[in-house]
């Protein structure tokens, strides 16, 4: 039997009924009526999209199709005109280009919003009260909710939902091995249609039971994660949502280590996972020196001190407050969690690598780390996040090499911009003077190896041995590739140590959380793989944010 659905049609001068405005959901449909009976997963390619309702925009109905994204907007009855305009916009990472057709009724009523005050959304030629970013969030929100139910194992009465189960089922199988160090985040991102960060973070939070423990509203949490993923720049080759998902998965592996698993509190775990997911939020794809020499407003705002890290933290706090994820907690408790989140994110500043590494080494030499102490647990979380952030050289070669290519591409892109505008090219960003292999060997030698050697002393487990083993093999592989490109003498094969840079300690301002401003020396000597002052131009695991 063929099932047909018909949408109610309302004239433009009639308001949408309240019961329709309060409806939240979607209707999925395909081009073949045979799919409405017993759908065959092989016919997934025939699916065309969904119709979504949202109660926040009181006069809008959004229809999402593979070929088009259509907005029907009804406004005031007087002086109504209908105008359609067409343009192309590449959708978010992992999606097909969508044809955007805007059927919006315009008017010149005094009570209406003037056209000049409307914020244009990306991909739409005509202005409108709904931005392109917010529109994409609304359109994809129902899809995320549907995916979450499938991942939770909830069954549906509507047989049409089986259209999504082919790929979701494979992603669910991968999540069963999310604690494996060989986890392929690139494959997982493809299986989740570019939603690896949302799916990964929500799964881990739910697996730890944090939603029930902290009484987190599921809708608010989903909205927060969707907004976080959207605020990562998909055009960045390296600093994008896939990198954030990879760091989150690595952080989960560290949280499962015996010393941490038996000592960390639920609050520590929640902060660790959220910090991993947001640690590079809204990264511009360039490093701090670039922002400083171009007089970027962020460099002025944060006084050239941990510019990107402060921006990532403040952006995460903004989304927490916008979604009200912690609004049910006491105000003081919420502020404390925001400060601790900032302390974790600020620790990823690679220019302060020697500061944190020296402190870590001192604790290990004195054997005075006590994980029953809250401040010591927080410090270990900082070190775990630092390791997760630059762990790419410790992954299997097939994964590590992909990250190396992506980070080098981002470096060289910045160098091309600097050349175009006749600026001094930042270290490691000149494609004519640097090779991928030499960049990686230097980074592994002077940044990754010292950090993971100390982490191995702290947590001498099979995982630590595996990471150090991959690190040695990957370094040897890059050395072999460098030799193939240009035969070098033994002296030339030894990577040159980056120049040490004496940096003033960032002043403790209101931009840094209290927990991040513990007693600091008056000067910090930093040796990075770039040799650049207060920059994060380290490849592959390098922290540019």
VMD Tcl script that draws the C-alpha trace (Angstrom):
set ca {
  {0.00 0.00 0.00}
  {1.36 3.39 -0.93}
  {1.43 6.03 1.78}
  {1.03 9.69 0.91}
  {1.66 12.71 3.11}
  {0.16 16.12 2.43}
  {1.29 19.30 4.15}
  {-1.31 21.89 5.15}
  {-1.21 24.97 2.97}
  {-1.78 28.35 4.61}
  {-2.32 31.66 2.82}
  {0.32 34.29 3.47}
  {-2.05 36.49 5.45}
  {-2.84 33.82 8.04}
  {-0.56 33.25 11.03}
  {0.79 29.77 11.59}
  {-1.21 28.01 14.35}
  {0.50 27.69 17.71}
  {0.23 23.92 17.75}
  {2.27 23.86 14.53}
  {4.85 26.28 15.90}
  {5.44 24.07 18.92}
  {6.00 21.00 16.77}
  {9.52 19.70 16.55}
  {10.39 16.95 14.12}
  {10.97 15.98 10.54}
  {9.31 14.06 7.72}
  {11.67 12.02 5.56}
  {10.78 11.21 2.00}
  {12.28 9.69 -1.14}
  {11.75 9.79 -4.88}
  {10.47 6.24 -5.07}
  {7.18 5.20 -3.48}
  {8.50 1.63 -3.21}
  {10.70 2.76 -0.35}
  {7.68 3.44 1.85}
  {6.95 -0.25 2.29}
  {10.02 -2.32 3.09}
  {12.96 -0.05 2.22}
  {16.11 -1.61 0.91}
  {19.28 -0.05 2.39}
  {20.84 -0.29 -1.06}
  {18.39 2.37 -2.19}
  {19.71 4.95 0.26}
  {20.97 7.05 -2.62}
  {17.35 7.72 -3.63}
  {16.61 9.59 -0.43}
  {15.87 13.23 -1.06}
  {15.72 14.91 2.34}
  {13.40 16.00 5.10}
  {10.89 18.64 6.13}
  {11.69 20.27 9.47}
  {9.71 22.50 11.79}
  {11.21 24.73 14.44}
  {9.33 26.68 17.07}
  {11.91 29.44 17.51}
  {11.09 31.07 14.16}
  {7.36 31.62 14.29}
  {6.60 32.00 10.60}
  {9.12 29.76 8.87}
  {8.92 26.28 7.41}
  {12.20 24.73 6.30}
  {12.33 22.04 3.65}
  {15.66 20.26 3.10}
  {16.25 18.33 -0.13}
  {19.27 16.83 -1.80}
  {18.85 19.23 -4.67}
  {17.64 22.30 -2.83}
  {17.23 24.03 0.47}
  {13.98 25.96 0.41}
  {12.75 28.52 2.92}
  {9.12 29.59 2.97}
  {8.70 32.69 5.06}
  {5.40 34.45 5.65}
  {5.32 37.93 7.10}
  {2.74 40.69 7.25}
  {-0.31 40.73 4.97}
  {0.12 44.23 3.62}
  {2.35 44.98 0.64}
  {3.44 41.38 0.24}
  {5.82 40.51 -2.52}
  {7.34 37.14 -3.31}
  {10.84 36.99 -4.65}
  {13.01 33.99 -5.45}
  {16.73 34.02 -5.91}
  {19.08 31.17 -6.58}
  {22.70 30.60 -5.60}
  {25.10 27.83 -4.72}
  {26.74 27.26 -1.37}
  {28.91 24.31 -0.38}
  {27.33 22.79 2.69}
  {29.30 21.82 5.75}
  {32.10 19.29 5.59}
  {30.97 15.89 4.40}
  {27.83 17.14 2.64}
  {26.92 17.74 -0.95}
  {26.61 21.25 -2.40}
  {23.07 22.47 -1.84}
  {21.11 24.66 -4.16}
  {19.72 27.44 -2.00}
  {16.39 28.89 -3.13}
  {14.99 31.70 -1.05}
  {11.23 32.25 -1.38}
  {10.80 35.08 1.12}
  {7.96 37.52 1.27}
  {9.17 41.08 1.65}
  {7.27 44.13 2.74}
  {7.74 47.80 3.44}
  {5.60 48.05 6.56}
  {6.85 50.41 9.23}
  {6.53 47.68 11.84}
  {8.66 45.29 9.87}
  {12.37 44.97 10.07}
  {14.18 47.08 7.55}
  {16.17 45.28 4.92}
  {19.34 47.01 5.98}
  {19.04 45.61 9.48}
  {18.73 42.01 8.39}
  {21.80 39.85 8.71}
  {22.65 38.06 5.46}
  {23.31 34.37 5.84}
  {26.04 32.65 3.84}
  {24.79 31.17 0.62}
  {21.70 33.41 0.45}
  {21.70 36.40 -1.85}
  {18.77 38.19 -0.24}
  {18.94 39.29 3.38}
  {16.79 37.67 6.00}
  {16.30 37.46 9.75}
  {17.73 33.94 9.89}
  {21.50 33.68 9.36}
  {22.89 30.91 7.19}
  {24.76 29.36 10.12}
  {21.66 29.28 12.31}
  {19.64 27.88 9.44}
  {22.09 25.01 8.98}
  {21.88 24.29 12.69}
  {18.11 24.17 12.58}
  {18.05 21.99 9.48}
  {20.56 19.51 10.87}
  {19.25 19.42 14.43}
  {16.55 16.87 13.68}
  {19.05 14.67 11.89}
  {21.34 14.72 14.93}
  {18.48 13.76 17.24}
  {17.52 10.90 14.96}
  {21.11 9.66 14.86}
  {21.36 9.81 18.65}
  {18.31 7.58 19.05}
  {19.80 5.02 16.71}
  {23.12 5.09 18.56}
  {21.27 4.60 21.83}
  {19.55 1.56 20.36}
  {16.06 3.06 20.50}
  {13.73 1.50 17.96}
  {11.23 3.43 15.87}
  {7.74 2.57 14.82}
  {8.15 4.43 11.55}
  {9.90 2.11 9.05}
  {11.20 5.07 7.06}
  {13.99 5.60 9.60}
  {15.72 2.49 8.30}
  {16.93 4.70 5.47}
  {19.64 6.03 7.82}
  {20.59 2.83 9.59}
  {23.11 1.62 7.03}
  {25.77 4.21 7.83}
  {24.70 4.79 11.42}
  {25.07 1.07 12.09}
  {28.68 1.14 10.93}
  {29.41 4.20 13.05}
  {27.88 2.43 16.04}
  {30.19 -0.53 15.48}
  {33.17 1.82 15.46}
  {32.04 3.43 18.73}
  {32.21 0.02 20.36}
  {35.99 0.28 19.88}
  {36.31 3.97 20.67}
  {39.00 3.21 23.26}
  {41.35 1.71 20.66}
  {44.47 3.73 19.88}
  {44.11 2.66 16.23}
  {40.70 4.37 15.97}
  {40.35 5.81 12.44}
  {38.74 9.21 12.96}
  {38.71 9.92 9.22}
  {36.58 6.86 8.50}
  {34.34 7.67 11.46}
  {33.83 11.19 10.15}
  {32.73 9.83 6.77}
  {30.33 7.34 8.35}
  {28.72 10.11 10.41}
  {28.41 12.40 7.38}
  {30.88 14.92 8.81}
  {29.40 14.85 12.32}
  {32.24 13.03 14.08}
  {32.67 15.64 16.82}
  {29.00 15.74 17.80}
  {28.58 11.96 17.69}
  {31.86 11.20 19.48}
  {31.44 13.69 22.31}
  {27.81 12.86 22.98}
  {28.56 9.14 23.01}
  {31.40 9.53 25.51}
  {29.42 11.81 27.82}
  {26.54 9.34 27.75}
  {28.84 6.35 28.25}
  {30.17 7.89 31.47}
  {26.60 8.59 32.60}
  {27.31 12.31 32.86}
  {23.95 13.36 31.38}
  {22.06 11.80 34.28}
  {24.67 12.64 36.92}
  {24.78 16.36 36.09}
  {21.14 16.42 34.94}
  {22.13 17.80 31.55}
  {19.23 18.58 29.25}
  {19.65 16.42 26.15}
  {18.31 19.06 23.77}
  {20.60 21.73 25.22}
  {23.57 19.39 25.04}
  {22.87 18.51 21.41}
  {22.44 22.16 20.54}
  {25.72 23.01 22.27}
  {27.62 20.26 20.45}
  {26.09 21.20 17.10}
  {27.10 24.82 17.62}
  {30.61 23.78 18.65}
  {31.01 21.69 15.51}
  {29.64 24.48 13.31}
  {32.09 26.99 14.82}
  {35.08 24.96 13.70}
  {36.18 26.10 10.25}
  {35.68 23.21 7.85}
  {37.96 24.86 5.28}
  {40.95 24.58 7.64}
  {42.95 21.54 6.51}
  {44.05 20.74 10.08}
  {42.34 22.84 12.74}
  {38.80 21.67 12.09}
  {36.12 19.59 13.81}
  {37.78 16.32 12.80}
  {40.92 17.32 14.70}
  {38.77 18.19 17.71}
  {37.06 14.78 17.51}
  {40.47 13.08 17.26}
  {41.73 14.91 20.35}
  {38.53 14.00 22.21}
  {39.02 10.32 21.35}
  {42.67 10.47 22.50}
  {41.61 12.20 25.71}
  {39.18 9.36 26.36}
  {42.03 6.85 25.94}
  {44.06 8.72 28.57}
  {41.12 8.99 30.97}
  {40.88 5.20 30.89}
  {44.49 4.75 32.05}
  {44.53 3.00 35.47}
  {45.97 5.91 37.48}
  {43.42 8.34 36.12}
  {40.42 6.00 35.96}
  {40.54 5.30 39.69}
  {41.25 8.89 40.76}
  {39.33 11.31 38.53}
  {35.94 12.56 39.61}
  {32.92 12.84 37.32}
  {33.47 16.60 37.18}
  {37.08 16.05 36.06}
  {35.92 13.73 33.27}
  {33.22 16.15 32.12}
  {35.67 19.05 31.98}
  {38.32 16.93 30.26}
  {35.99 15.84 27.45}
  {34.49 19.31 26.95}
  {37.95 20.91 26.90}
  {39.11 18.41 24.28}
  {36.06 19.10 22.11}
  {36.41 22.90 22.32}
  {40.18 23.39 22.63}
  {40.53 24.83 19.09}
  {37.08 26.38 18.75}
  {36.81 28.97 15.96}
  {40.46 28.55 14.99}
  {41.22 30.90 12.07}
  {43.75 28.59 10.42}
  {46.72 30.90 11.08}
  {49.04 31.15 14.06}
  {49.48 33.78 16.73}
  {52.42 35.65 15.14}
  {50.31 36.14 12.04}
  {47.53 37.71 14.11}
  {50.01 39.96 15.88}
  {51.83 41.27 12.81}
  {48.54 41.93 11.02}
  {47.19 43.86 14.05}
  {44.24 41.52 14.41}
  {41.70 42.59 16.99}
  {42.13 39.33 18.92}
  {45.83 40.07 19.42}
  {44.94 43.47 20.86}
  {42.13 42.07 22.97}
  {44.36 39.49 24.67}
  {47.52 41.65 24.65}
  {49.49 39.25 22.44}
  {49.35 36.61 25.17}
  {47.93 33.14 24.40}
  {45.71 34.87 21.86}
  {44.23 31.80 20.21}
  {43.82 29.81 23.42}
  {42.00 32.67 25.12}
  {39.74 33.00 22.09}
  {38.97 29.27 22.07}
  {38.10 29.37 25.76}
  {35.94 32.50 25.53}
  {34.15 31.08 22.50}
  {33.37 27.87 24.39}
  {32.05 29.82 27.37}
  {29.89 31.89 25.03}
  {28.27 28.76 23.62}
  {27.77 27.29 27.09}
  {25.90 30.41 28.14}
  {23.97 30.74 24.89}
  {22.66 27.20 25.15}
  {22.22 27.33 28.94}
  {23.84 23.92 29.33}
  {24.91 24.68 32.91}
  {22.11 27.13 33.69}
  {20.52 24.69 36.17}
  {23.67 24.63 38.29}
  {24.33 27.17 41.06}
  {25.90 30.31 39.58}
  {29.11 29.93 41.56}
  {29.51 26.31 40.45}
  {28.95 27.26 36.82}
  {31.60 30.01 36.96}
  {34.05 27.61 38.59}
  {33.58 25.09 35.78}
  {34.12 27.83 33.18}
  {37.39 28.86 34.85}
  {38.61 25.27 35.02}
  {37.68 24.74 31.39}
  {39.75 27.80 30.53}
  {42.70 26.55 32.53}
  {42.70 23.31 30.55}
  {42.43 25.04 27.16}
  {45.12 27.60 28.00}
  {47.51 24.75 28.85}
  {47.55 23.79 25.15}
  {49.60 26.90 24.32}
  {52.74 25.38 22.80}
  {54.77 28.46 23.69}
  {54.43 27.42 27.34}
  {55.49 23.83 26.63}
  {58.72 24.00 28.64}
  {56.92 25.55 31.59}
  {54.43 22.68 31.89}
  {56.97 20.01 30.97}
  {59.42 21.27 33.60}
  {56.74 21.25 36.27}
  {55.67 17.74 35.24}
  {59.27 16.47 35.34}
  {59.81 18.00 38.77}
  {56.73 16.27 40.18}
  {57.86 12.94 38.75}
  {61.42 13.33 40.06}
  {60.13 14.16 43.54}
  {57.37 11.55 43.32}
  {54.96 13.92 45.02}
  {51.94 13.71 42.71}
  {48.88 12.89 44.81}
  {45.77 12.40 42.69}
  {43.54 12.70 45.73}
  {44.54 16.37 45.62}
  {42.19 18.39 43.36}
  {44.96 20.69 42.09}
  {47.18 17.72 41.19}
  {44.33 16.02 39.35}
  {43.70 19.21 37.40}
  {47.38 19.45 36.47}
  {47.35 15.86 35.19}
  {44.26 16.72 33.12}
  {46.23 19.62 31.63}
  {49.09 17.30 30.71}
  {46.68 14.72 29.30}
  {45.07 17.36 27.07}
  {48.50 18.55 25.92}
  {49.39 14.97 24.98}
  {46.07 14.45 23.21}
  {46.53 17.68 21.27}
  {49.90 16.70 19.76}
  {49.50 12.90 19.71}
  {49.34 12.59 15.92}
  {52.98 11.43 15.58}
  {52.16 8.64 18.05}
  {49.34 7.23 15.92}
  {49.83 4.41 13.38}
  {51.65 5.58 10.25}
  {48.55 5.52 8.03}
  {46.79 8.01 10.32}
  {49.83 10.00 11.35}
  {50.87 10.70 7.77}
  {47.44 12.09 6.91}
  {47.62 14.54 9.80}
  {51.14 15.57 8.75}
  {49.93 16.36 5.26}
  {47.01 18.38 6.55}
  {49.01 20.48 8.99}
  {51.73 21.15 6.42}
  {49.08 22.25 3.94}
  {47.74 24.71 6.52}
  {51.27 26.01 7.21}
  {52.05 26.57 3.56}
  {48.70 28.24 2.97}
  {49.55 30.80 5.64}
  {52.95 31.30 4.02}
  {51.31 31.97 0.66}
  {49.08 34.60 2.25}
  {52.10 36.26 3.87}
  {53.95 36.32 0.56}
  {50.93 37.75 -1.22}
  {50.70 40.64 1.22}
  {54.48 41.10 1.38}
  {54.73 40.09 5.03}
  {57.63 38.24 6.61}
  {56.98 34.53 6.11}
  {56.59 32.69 9.40}
  {58.92 29.77 10.19}
  {57.82 26.45 8.67}
  {55.33 28.26 6.41}
  {57.59 28.69 3.36}
  {56.92 25.80 1.01}
  {60.11 26.55 -0.92}
  {62.39 26.31 2.10}
  {60.74 23.59 4.20}
  {59.79 19.99 3.49}
  {57.14 17.97 5.24}
  {59.65 15.36 6.38}
  {62.08 17.79 8.00}
  {59.23 19.64 9.71}
  {57.93 16.40 11.19}
  {61.32 15.12 12.31}
  {62.07 18.38 14.11}
  {58.66 18.44 15.75}
  {58.95 14.84 16.95}
  {62.48 15.32 18.26}
  {62.08 18.52 20.23}
  {58.40 18.61 21.19}
  {56.69 15.23 21.08}
  {59.41 12.90 22.39}
  {60.19 14.88 25.59}
  {56.50 15.19 26.47}
  {55.56 11.56 25.86}
  {58.70 10.30 27.58}
  {57.56 12.01 30.78}
  {53.99 10.82 30.28}
  {55.38 7.30 29.97}
  {57.14 7.76 33.31}
  {53.86 8.84 34.89}
  {51.72 6.17 33.27}
  {53.90 3.20 32.32}
  {51.22 1.18 30.57}
  {50.76 -0.69 27.34}
  {49.24 2.40 25.75}
  {52.30 4.51 26.59}
  {54.60 1.87 25.14}
  {52.44 1.68 22.00}
  {52.55 5.45 21.51}
  {56.33 5.63 21.93}
  {56.71 2.67 19.56}
  {54.65 4.37 16.85}
  {56.58 7.60 17.44}
  {59.91 5.88 16.79}
  {58.64 4.09 13.69}
  {57.05 7.24 12.25}
  {60.21 9.25 12.83}
  {62.23 6.60 11.02}
  {59.72 6.59 8.17}
  {60.00 10.34 7.73}
  {63.78 10.03 7.80}
  {63.61 7.50 5.00}
  {61.35 9.75 2.93}
  {63.71 12.69 3.43}
  {66.63 10.59 2.21}
  {64.67 9.56 -0.88}
  {63.89 13.18 -1.71}
  {67.48 14.38 -1.38}
  {70.36 12.21 -0.18}
  {71.87 13.88 2.87}
  {74.97 13.34 4.93}
  {74.59 11.96 8.48}
  {75.22 15.45 9.88}
  {72.46 16.94 7.72}
  {70.01 14.23 8.71}
  {70.25 15.34 12.33}
  {67.45 17.89 12.77}
  {68.68 21.29 13.86}
  {67.50 22.34 17.27}
  {65.21 25.36 17.12}
  {66.54 28.48 18.69}
  {65.44 29.00 22.26}
  {63.28 32.02 22.75}
  {63.10 33.85 26.04}
  {59.54 34.96 26.43}
  {57.99 37.21 29.05}
  {55.41 35.44 31.12}
  {51.91 36.56 30.11}
  {50.52 39.01 32.59}
  {47.70 37.64 34.67}
  {44.70 39.45 33.35}
  {41.02 38.85 33.57}
  {41.32 36.89 30.32}
  {43.01 34.00 32.16}
  {41.30 31.83 34.74}
  {42.70 31.81 38.24}
  {43.72 28.16 38.04}
  {45.91 28.92 35.04}
  {47.87 31.70 36.74}
  {49.69 29.81 39.42}
  {53.13 31.04 40.36}
  {55.09 31.54 37.16}
  {58.73 32.54 36.64}
  {59.44 35.97 35.30}
  {60.65 34.50 32.05}
  {60.05 31.26 30.21}
  {62.58 29.77 27.84}
  {60.70 28.00 25.10}
  {62.12 25.71 22.45}
  {59.52 24.91 19.85}
  {59.76 23.16 16.54}
  {59.37 26.53 14.88}
  {61.66 28.68 16.92}
  {59.01 31.39 16.77}
  {57.99 33.54 19.67}
  {54.73 32.61 21.35}
  {53.51 30.70 18.32}
  {51.98 27.36 17.70}
  {53.40 26.63 14.33}
  {54.19 23.04 15.11}
  {53.14 20.53 12.48}
  {51.10 17.42 12.80}
  {50.48 17.62 16.47}
  {51.52 21.18 16.67}
  {49.34 23.38 18.66}
  {48.36 26.45 16.81}
  {45.55 27.09 19.09}
}
mol new
graphics top color blue
foreach p $ca { graphics top sphere $p radius 0.5 }
foreach p [lrange $ca 0 end-1] q [lrange $ca 1 end] { graphics top cylinder $p $q radius 0.2 }
display resetview
